[in-house]
Amino acid sequence: MNLTLRAATADDRAFARKLDLDNMRAVPARALAWDETGQAASFDARFVPGEVRIVKIDDRDIGWMQVAESEEELFLKQFFVHPDCQRRGIGTQLLQALIERAAQSR
């Protein structure tokens, strides 16, 4: 498994929105009514391509993470892995790498 990250482009918005909505749809469905329009608008307000990295396995886009950086912090804003790729250690590996990066930059 060759896991890599690449910078997002504006062309990745549809992929990221679909993965966001597909993953988030199950959460409020358990407790609340799902508002597709509101959720899509919320996604559009939060998604900043310059902060996003697309997660790839080999040549397949399987997720994305959004990290805001400043001199004082790395802030993980959003993080999604496609359901077919969950529970394989991918998220753990990416989060560990982010923690290491934060520790190195202090």
CNS distance restraints for C-alpha pairs under 8 A (distance, minus, plus):
assign (resid   1 and name CA) (resid  57 and name CA) 6.32 0.50 0.50
assign (resid   1 and name CA) (resid  58 and name CA) 6.83 0.50 0.50
assign (resid   2 and name CA) (resid  56 and name CA) 7.90 0.50 0.50
assign (resid   2 and name CA) (resid  57 and name CA) 5.37 0.50 0.50
assign (resid   2 and name CA) (resid  58 and name CA) 5.13 0.50 0.50
assign (resid   3 and name CA) (resid  55 and name CA) 7.23 0.50 0.50
assign (resid   3 and name CA) (resid  56 and name CA) 5.70 0.50 0.50
assign (resid   3 and name CA) (resid  57 and name CA) 4.68 0.50 0.50
assign (resid   3 and name CA) (resid  58 and name CA) 6.56 0.50 0.50
assign (resid   3 and name CA) (resid  90 and name CA) 7.98 0.50 0.50
assign (resid   4 and name CA) (resid  55 and name CA) 6.02 0.50 0.50
assign (resid   4 and name CA) (resid  56 and name CA) 5.25 0.50 0.50
assign (resid   4 and name CA) (resid  57 and name CA) 6.51 0.50 0.50
assign (resid   4 and name CA) (resid  58 and name CA) 7.68 0.50 0.50
assign (resid   5 and name CA) (resid  53 and name CA) 5.72 0.50 0.50
assign (resid   5 and name CA) (resid  54 and name CA) 5.46 0.50 0.50
assign (resid   5 and name CA) (resid  55 and name CA) 4.79 0.50 0.50
assign (resid   5 and name CA) (resid  56 and name CA) 6.04 0.50 0.50
assign (resid   6 and name CA) (resid  53 and name CA) 5.27 0.50 0.50
assign (resid   6 and name CA) (resid  54 and name CA) 5.27 0.50 0.50
assign (resid   6 and name CA) (resid  55 and name CA) 6.84 0.50 0.50
assign (resid   6 and name CA) (resid  56 and name CA) 7.71 0.50 0.50
assign (resid   7 and name CA) (resid  49 and name CA) 7.99 0.50 0.50
assign (resid   7 and name CA) (resid  50 and name CA) 7.47 0.50 0.50
assign (resid   7 and name CA) (resid  52 and name CA) 6.37 0.50 0.50
assign (resid   7 and name CA) (resid  53 and name CA) 4.69 0.50 0.50
assign (resid   7 and name CA) (resid  54 and name CA) 6.26 0.50 0.50
assign (resid   8 and name CA) (resid  12 and name CA) 6.01 0.50 0.50
assign (resid   8 and name CA) (resid  49 and name CA) 5.58 0.50 0.50
assign (resid   8 and name CA) (resid  50 and name CA) 6.91 0.50 0.50
assign (resid   8 and name CA) (resid  52 and name CA) 5.49 0.50 0.50
assign (resid   8 and name CA) (resid  53 and name CA) 5.30 0.50 0.50
assign (resid   8 and name CA) (resid  54 and name CA) 5.78 0.50 0.50
assign (resid   9 and name CA) (resid  13 and name CA) 7.51 0.50 0.50
assign (resid   9 and name CA) (resid  49 and name CA) 5.95 0.50 0.50
assign (resid   9 and name CA) (resid  50 and name CA) 7.77 0.50 0.50
assign (resid  10 and name CA) (resid  49 and name CA) 6.43 0.50 0.50
assign (resid  12 and name CA) (resid  16 and name CA) 6.13 0.50 0.50
assign (resid  13 and name CA) (resid  17 and name CA) 5.92 0.50 0.50
assign (resid  13 and name CA) (resid  47 and name CA) 7.89 0.50 0.50
assign (resid  13 and name CA) (resid  49 and name CA) 7.76 0.50 0.50
assign (resid  14 and name CA) (resid  18 and name CA) 6.09 0.50 0.50
assign (resid  15 and name CA) (resid  19 and name CA) 6.28 0.50 0.50
assign (resid  16 and name CA) (resid  20 and name CA) 6.03 0.50 0.50
assign (resid  16 and name CA) (resid  63 and name CA) 7.51 0.50 0.50
assign (resid  16 and name CA) (resid  64 and name CA) 6.82 0.50 0.50
assign (resid  17 and name CA) (resid  21 and name CA) 6.04 0.50 0.50
assign (resid  17 and name CA) (resid  40 and name CA) 7.21 0.50 0.50
assign (resid  17 and name CA) (resid  43 and name CA) 6.65 0.50 0.50
assign (resid  17 and name CA) (resid  44 and name CA) 7.89 0.50 0.50
assign (resid  18 and name CA) (resid  22 and name CA) 5.89 0.50 0.50
assign (resid  19 and name CA) (resid  23 and name CA) 6.07 0.50 0.50
assign (resid  19 and name CA) (resid  63 and name CA) 7.38 0.50 0.50
assign (resid  19 and name CA) (resid  80 and name CA) 7.00 0.50 0.50
assign (resid  19 and name CA) (resid  81 and name CA) 7.76 0.50 0.50
assign (resid  19 and name CA) (resid  82 and name CA) 6.63 0.50 0.50
assign (resid  20 and name CA) (resid  24 and name CA) 5.97 0.50 0.50
assign (resid  20 and name CA) (resid  43 and name CA) 7.62 0.50 0.50
assign (resid  20 and name CA) (resid  80 and name CA) 6.78 0.50 0.50
assign (resid  21 and name CA) (resid  25 and name CA) 5.64 0.50 0.50
assign (resid  21 and name CA) (resid  36 and name CA) 7.91 0.50 0.50
assign (resid  21 and name CA) (resid  39 and name CA) 7.13 0.50 0.50
assign (resid  21 and name CA) (resid  40 and name CA) 7.29 0.50 0.50
assign (resid  22 and name CA) (resid  26 and name CA) 7.54 0.50 0.50
assign (resid  23 and name CA) (resid  27 and name CA) 7.77 0.50 0.50
assign (resid  23 and name CA) (resid  80 and name CA) 7.65 0.50 0.50
assign (resid  23 and name CA) (resid  82 and name CA) 7.98 0.50 0.50
assign (resid  23 and name CA) (resid  83 and name CA) 7.69 0.50 0.50
assign (resid  24 and name CA) (resid  28 and name CA) 7.29 0.50 0.50
assign (resid  25 and name CA) (resid  29 and name CA) 6.22 0.50 0.50
assign (resid  25 and name CA) (resid  34 and name CA) 6.71 0.50 0.50
assign (resid  26 and name CA) (resid  30 and name CA) 6.57 0.50 0.50
assign (resid  27 and name CA) (resid  31 and name CA) 7.41 0.50 0.50
assign (resid  28 and name CA) (resid  32 and name CA) 4.85 0.50 0.50
assign (resid  28 and name CA) (resid  33 and name CA) 6.49 0.50 0.50
assign (resid  28 and name CA) (resid  34 and name CA) 6.13 0.50 0.50
assign (resid  29 and name CA) (resid  33 and name CA) 5.83 0.50 0.50
assign (resid  29 and name CA) (resid  34 and name CA) 5.83 0.50 0.50
assign (resid  35 and name CA) (resid  39 and name CA) 6.05 0.50 0.50
assign (resid  36 and name CA) (resid  40 and name CA) 6.04 0.50 0.50
assign (resid  37 and name CA) (resid  41 and name CA) 6.18 0.50 0.50
assign (resid  38 and name CA) (resid  42 and name CA) 6.10 0.50 0.50
assign (resid  39 and name CA) (resid  43 and name CA) 6.16 0.50 0.50
assign (resid  40 and name CA) (resid  44 and name CA) 6.22 0.50 0.50
assign (resid  41 and name CA) (resid  45 and name CA) 6.26 0.50 0.50
assign (resid  42 and name CA) (resid  46 and name CA) 6.38 0.50 0.50
assign (resid  43 and name CA) (resid  47 and name CA) 5.95 0.50 0.50
assign (resid  47 and name CA) (resid  52 and name CA) 7.85 0.50 0.50
assign (resid  47 and name CA) (resid  66 and name CA) 7.89 0.50 0.50
assign (resid  48 and name CA) (resid  52 and name CA) 6.62 0.50 0.50
assign (resid  48 and name CA) (resid  66 and name CA) 7.78 0.50 0.50
assign (resid  51 and name CA) (resid  66 and name CA) 5.22 0.50 0.50
assign (resid  51 and name CA) (resid  67 and name CA) 5.38 0.50 0.50
assign (resid  51 and name CA) (resid  68 and name CA) 5.82 0.50 0.50
assign (resid  52 and name CA) (resid  64 and name CA) 6.74 0.50 0.50
assign (resid  52 and name CA) (resid  65 and name CA) 5.60 0.50 0.50
assign (resid  52 and name CA) (resid  66 and name CA) 4.26 0.50 0.50
assign (resid  52 and name CA) (resid  67 and name CA) 6.51 0.50 0.50
assign (resid  53 and name CA) (resid  64 and name CA) 5.61 0.50 0.50
assign (resid  53 and name CA) (resid  65 and name CA) 5.48 0.50 0.50
assign (resid  53 and name CA) (resid  66 and name CA) 6.41 0.50 0.50
assign (resid  54 and name CA) (resid  61 and name CA) 6.61 0.50 0.50
assign (resid  54 and name CA) (resid  62 and name CA) 7.69 0.50 0.50
assign (resid  54 and name CA) (resid  63 and name CA) 5.94 0.50 0.50
assign (resid  54 and name CA) (resid  64 and name CA) 4.34 0.50 0.50
assign (resid  54 and name CA) (resid  65 and name CA) 6.64 0.50 0.50
assign (resid  55 and name CA) (resid  61 and name CA) 5.85 0.50 0.50
assign (resid  55 and name CA) (resid  62 and name CA) 5.69 0.50 0.50
assign (resid  55 and name CA) (resid  63 and name CA) 4.75 0.50 0.50
assign (resid  55 and name CA) (resid  64 and name CA) 5.06 0.50 0.50
assign (resid  55 and name CA) (resid  65 and name CA) 7.38 0.50 0.50
assign (resid  55 and name CA) (resid  81 and name CA) 7.90 0.50 0.50
assign (resid  56 and name CA) (resid  60 and name CA) 5.35 0.50 0.50
assign (resid  56 and name CA) (resid  61 and name CA) 4.46 0.50 0.50
assign (resid  56 and name CA) (resid  62 and name CA) 5.45 0.50 0.50
assign (resid  56 and name CA) (resid  63 and name CA) 6.92 0.50 0.50
assign (resid  57 and name CA) (resid  61 and name CA) 6.65 0.50 0.50
assign (resid  57 and name CA) (resid  62 and name CA) 6.71 0.50 0.50
assign (resid  62 and name CA) (resid  81 and name CA) 5.93 0.50 0.50
assign (resid  62 and name CA) (resid  82 and name CA) 5.34 0.50 0.50
assign (resid  62 and name CA) (resid  85 and name CA) 7.06 0.50 0.50
assign (resid  63 and name CA) (resid  79 and name CA) 7.64 0.50 0.50
assign (resid  63 and name CA) (resid  80 and name CA) 5.28 0.50 0.50
assign (resid  63 and name CA) (resid  81 and name CA) 4.20 0.50 0.50
assign (resid  63 and name CA) (resid  82 and name CA) 5.63 0.50 0.50
assign (resid  64 and name CA) (resid  78 and name CA) 7.98 0.50 0.50
assign (resid  64 and name CA) (resid  79 and name CA) 5.85 0.50 0.50
assign (resid  64 and name CA) (resid  80 and name CA) 5.46 0.50 0.50
assign (resid  64 and name CA) (resid  81 and name CA) 6.65 0.50 0.50
assign (resid  65 and name CA) (resid  76 and name CA) 7.53 0.50 0.50
assign (resid  65 and name CA) (resid  77 and name CA) 7.62 0.50 0.50
assign (resid  65 and name CA) (resid  78 and name CA) 5.55 0.50 0.50
assign (resid  65 and name CA) (resid  79 and name CA) 4.21 0.50 0.50
assign (resid  65 and name CA) (resid  80 and name CA) 6.34 0.50 0.50
assign (resid  66 and name CA) (resid  76 and name CA) 6.09 0.50 0.50
assign (resid  66 and name CA) (resid  77 and name CA) 5.38 0.50 0.50
assign (resid  66 and name CA) (resid  78 and name CA) 5.08 0.50 0.50
assign (resid  66 and name CA) (resid  79 and name CA) 6.35 0.50 0.50
assign (resid  67 and name CA) (resid  74 and name CA) 6.50 0.50 0.50
assign (resid  67 and name CA) (resid  75 and name CA) 5.43 0.50 0.50
assign (resid  67 and name CA) (resid  76 and name CA) 4.53 0.50 0.50
assign (resid  67 and name CA) (resid  77 and name CA) 5.60 0.50 0.50
assign (resid  67 and name CA) (resid  78 and name CA) 7.31 0.50 0.50
assign (resid  68 and name CA) (resid  74 and name CA) 5.86 0.50 0.50
assign (resid  68 and name CA) (resid  75 and name CA) 5.09 0.50 0.50
assign (resid  68 and name CA) (resid  76 and name CA) 6.57 0.50 0.50
assign (resid  68 and name CA) (resid  77 and name CA) 6.92 0.50 0.50
assign (resid  69 and name CA) (resid  73 and name CA) 5.95 0.50 0.50
assign (resid  69 and name CA) (resid  74 and name CA) 4.67 0.50 0.50
assign (resid  69 and name CA) (resid  75 and name CA) 6.36 0.50 0.50
assign (resid  70 and name CA) (resid  74 and name CA) 6.55 0.50 0.50
assign (resid  73 and name CA) (resid 102 and name CA) 7.50 0.50 0.50
assign (resid  74 and name CA) (resid 102 and name CA) 6.44 0.50 0.50
assign (resid  81 and name CA) (resid  85 and name CA) 6.50 0.50 0.50
assign (resid  81 and name CA) (resid  86 and name CA) 6.24 0.50 0.50
assign (resid  81 and name CA) (resid  91 and name CA) 7.18 0.50 0.50
assign (resid  82 and name CA) (resid  86 and name CA) 6.48 0.50 0.50
assign (resid  85 and name CA) (resid  90 and name CA) 7.64 0.50 0.50
assign (resid  86 and name CA) (resid  90 and name CA) 7.12 0.50 0.50
assign (resid  86 and name CA) (resid  91 and name CA) 7.58 0.50 0.50
assign (resid  89 and name CA) (resid  93 and name CA) 6.07 0.50 0.50
assign (resid  90 and name CA) (resid  94 and name CA) 6.25 0.50 0.50
assign (resid  91 and name CA) (resid  95 and name CA) 6.05 0.50 0.50
assign (resid  92 and name CA) (resid  96 and name CA) 6.02 0.50 0.50
assign (resid  93 and name CA) (resid  97 and name CA) 6.23 0.50 0.50
assign (resid  94 and name CA) (resid  98 and name CA) 6.28 0.50 0.50
assign (resid  95 and name CA) (resid  99 and name CA) 6.16 0.50 0.50
assign (resid  96 and name CA) (resid 100 and name CA) 6.14 0.50 0.50
assign (resid  97 and name CA) (resid 101 and name CA) 6.13 0.50 0.50
assign (resid  98 and name CA) (resid 102 and name CA) 6.19 0.50 0.50
assign (resid  99 and name CA) (resid 103 and name CA) 6.16 0.50 0.50
assign (resid 100 and name CA) (resid 104 and name CA) 6.14 0.50 0.50
assign (resid 101 and name CA) (resid 105 and name CA) 6.29 0.50 0.50
assign (resid 102 and name CA) (resid 106 and name CA) 5.86 0.50 0.50
